[in-house]
């Protein structure tokens, strides 16, 4: 944490881009695209297909706690609401 009157530097300004992170993201995206185009899924064994599917599944589905937070559709509290 930075303390008030810090003389060692202020760090990266809030909401500024992380240049190293952005350049790394570009490299990883290119690598992922290159790998994707070279994989022949039809040549994989069933066990390999399953392992691939399980590896990408977390990136395709929302996590349980995200679902619980966003899908709260219990509106019974509206029944007791009265406008004054």
Secondary structure, 3 states (H helix, E strand, C coil): CCCCCCCCCCCCCCCCCCHHHHHHHHHHHHHHHHHHHHCCHHHCCHHHHHHHHHHHHHHHCCCHHHHHHHCCCCCHHHHHCCCC
